[in-house]
Amino acid sequence: MSHKKGKDDVVIVNYRDSGWLRDAIRDVSKRSTAQQLAIGGLSGWVSGYLCIKVGKLAAITLGTSILVLQIAQHQGYVKVDWTLFQKDVERAKNVIESQTRTHYPGVYNSVMTFFKNNVYLGGSFAGGFLIGATF
């Protein structure tokens, strides 16, 4: 029996209940070593490539913004209170750290456990990430 979807059909997917990511990771960990190496290497390469491309764009944007701010300050268009700025950055850093500890308490331990249980996948991901970062 097959069901053809109409334009009015609605599919509801609740990712929290189904654990789709957990199921996908379990499936990969049950595969052969060669498949784990291929999947880890390919996903690492893609992640590394995208990380470098996005990182370059972010660095260019941030660098240009800082340069324009410095020129504007030097010309007298902008007066920056750097001590207040530094205090605000420190306060924001503390808030982010405390919220991260509150909302994601066991992330580090679960990531380390995952990589200990999936050595081939983790190792090939790291290698693929480094290869992707060079492009």
Secondary structure, DSSP 8 states (H G I E B T S, - for coil): ------TT------HHHHTHHHHHHHHHHTS-HHHHHHHHHHHHHHHHHHHHHHHHHHHHHHHHHHHHHHHHHHHTS----HHHHHHHHHHHHHHHHHHHHHH-TTHHHHHHHHHHH-HHHHHHHHHHHHHHHH-
